[in-house]
C-alpha cells in the first residue's frame, strides 16, 4: 500500500494539495468514532502538521469536520452534535481553504528552514510544531555565532525569492533511504513497517521523507520571519518562525 492510502480511504490531498472540494461515498459512520470515506482530501495530521477542518455536505445537511483519527481506517471526527451521514451516502467534502493554505505554506517554510540550517550549520531536527503561519524547529546545535538569527532569516528569504520548485513523490523504502540525508531528524522516526516512502523535494535545497501537504514553490511560502532563537538545553536550539499573511 502506498502512502496515498490509509485503510479503505484514498488520500487525495497527497496527490493534489490544491484540491478543496470532491465527492465521496461514506463507508462507515459512528457518532463516537467518526466517518470513513472512500476518498478524502482531509489531511489527518502528522509530522507536526495539524489536521484540516471542513465540512461534508449531503442531502441538504452539513456535517462539520474538526479532527481525524488514524486507526485501521482514517476516521473523520464530526463536530459534537452534528448529524452523521449513514454508510452508502454520497457526500461532497470541502476543506476550510484559509487554514489548509496557511498550513501548507508553514510546513513548506519549516522544510526550507531545515534545509538552510542543515546546509549552513550541519544541524539536524530534534523536534517540531506548527500552527497556521507560525511554527518552530528544534536543532542539535551546540553554539550559534553572533548574528545567527538575522543570518538564518536572510538565508530563508533568499531561498523564498529563488522560487525553488517543491515536489512530492513516492519511492520504495530501500531506494528512499539511499538518498543522502533524506532523514533530517536526529532520530530516524520512519516506522520499519513503511515500505513506500513519500519524499518532499525542494529543488536544489532539501530532500526529506515527509507525509504532509506543501505549496508548489518556495515563493508561495511568503516572507519568513525568525522571531526567536532559544536554548533548550546543552546542544539544542529552538528556532521560531512566522510567515507574513
N, C-alpha and C positions, 0 to 999 in steps of 0.2 A: 504494500500500500504506500502511495506517495504521500508527501507532506500536504498535498492539496485535498486530502480527505481525512475525516475523523469519524470513525464508526460508519454509520449509514449516510452521513452528510458530506456532500461535495462542497468544498470550501472555495467559493467563487472569488473571495477577496484576495486570495493568494495568486490567482491568475490575472485578475483585473482589479487593482486597488482603486480605480476610478469609478467602479460600479456603485451606484447608490440605490437602485431600485430593481427588483426582479420578482418573478413568480416562482412559487414552490408548492409542494404538497406536504401536509402535516403527516408524519409517520407515527408519532406518538405524542401524547399530551397528558399531563398530570398537573393539577393545580399546585402541588407541593414541589415537584422536581422540575417542571418546566415543559418545554415544547421541543420536539425533534423535527427538523425539516429535511427533505431530501436534498435541498440546495440552499446554501446560506452565504451571505456576504458579511454577516456579523463577525468581526474579529473577536474571538472569545477571551482575549487577554493572554499574556505570557511574554517572557523576555523583558519584563519591566513595562510593557505597553498595556494600559488598561483596556477593558472590553468596550466595544461600541455600544451606543444606545440607539434606539429607533422604535419602529412600530411594525406590527403585522396588521394588514387590512383584509377583512373578509366579511362578506355578506352585510356590508354597511356598518360593521363593527370594527373598533380599533383596540388592539392589544399592545400596550407599551412594553418594550423590552429594555430591561435595566441591568442585566448581568448575564453570565453564562457559566455553565458547569461542564468541565471536561471529565466525563465518566466514560463508560464504554461507548456511549454516544455523546454527541455535542448537544447539550440541553440549554435552550434559551430560557432565561428566567423572566417571567412577566412581572409587571408592577402588581403589588398586593391589591387584590380586589378586582383586577381587570379580568374580563372573560377569557377563557382558553379555547381555541378552536379545536374541535374534535378531530381524531385521525381521519384522513381522507379529504379534509378541507383543502381547497386551493386558496392560497393566501398571496398577497403582494407584500413583500418585505421592503422596507425603506429605512435607510440609515439617517441619523442626525448628522448632516453634512459638515457643519462647522466643527463639531467635536472630532469626527474622523479625520478631516483635513488637517486640523491642528495637531493631532496625534501623529499623523504621517510625517508632517514637517518636523516635529520634535524628534521622532525616532530616527529619521534620516540625519538630523542635526547631531544627535548623540553618536551615531556611527561616524560622522565626519570628525567630531571631536576625538573619538577613539583613534581614528586614523592619524590625525595630526599629532596627538600626544605619543602614539607609538612610533611614528616616523621621526619626530624631533627629539624625543626623550627616552624611547625604548621601553615605555611603561605599559603594563597590561592592566585590564579592567578587573577589579575585585568586587564591584557592586554597582547597581544602577537603579534608577527610579525615574518615572516621568509622569507629568500631568500635561494637559493641553498647553503648549507653548512654554513649558518650563521643565527642567529635569536636572539630573546630576549623574556623574560617573565617579566612582572611586578607583584610584590607581595605586599600584605598588611602586610608589615613587618616594625615594628617600629624602632628597633635598630639592628645593626649587630655587633657581637663580633669581637675582633681582630682576624685576620687570616680567616675571613669568606670566602673571595674569594677563597683562597687556599683550605680550608676545603670542600667547595662545589665542586670544580673541582676534588679533590681527591675522594670524595664520588661518584661522577658521573662516574668516570673512574673505580672505584671498581665495580659498577653495570654493566658497559660495559663488564668488564672481567668476571663477573659472568655468562654471556651468558644466561640471562633470556629469556624464550620464550615470544614472543609477538603475541597475537591472537586477532581476531575481530569476534564479533558475535552480533546477534540482540536479543532483549528482548522486551516484551510488556512494555509500559511506567511505569505502576504501579510496575512491578517486577524490572525494572531497577532502579527506584528511591528508591527502598527499600535497594539497596546496599549502605552501609555506605560510605559517602564522594564521591559518584560517580560524583557529580558536583564539579569540582575543581576550579571553578571560584567564586569570592566573590559574584557575582550576578548570579542567575540562568538564563542562556541565552537560555535554551531549550524552543522553542515555544510551547504553550499549544496545538497546533493542531497536534504535533508529537505524534502518537500513538505507533509507533515502534521505539525503541532507539537502535542505534548502539553503542556497547561497544568495547573499545580497552583496552586490559588487558596485562600489563607487569607482568608476574607471580611473585607473592610474593612482588611486589613493588607498583604498581599503577593500578587502575581501573578507567577509565573515559568514559563518554559519548563523542563520537567523530565520525566525518564523514570522516576523511582523510585517506590517504594511508600510510602504515608503513612497515618497514622491519620485518623479521621473528624472529629476536632475538636481544638482546642488543649488542652482539658482532659485529653485522653487522652495527651498528651505526658508529663505529670507535672512535678514540681518541677525546675527547671533551676538549675544552679549554674555561675557563671562562675569557673573555678578559676584562670585565669591570663590576663594580657594581656601579650604580648611584643612588643618591637620587632624587626622582621625587615628592618631597613634603613630608609633615609630614606623617609618617606612610607608605610610599611607597618606594620600592626599585626596580630598573630595573637591571636585570642580562642579560648581553650579552654573547653569546657563538659563537664559531666557531667549526667546525668539520674538522679534517685533511682530505685532499683529498685522 
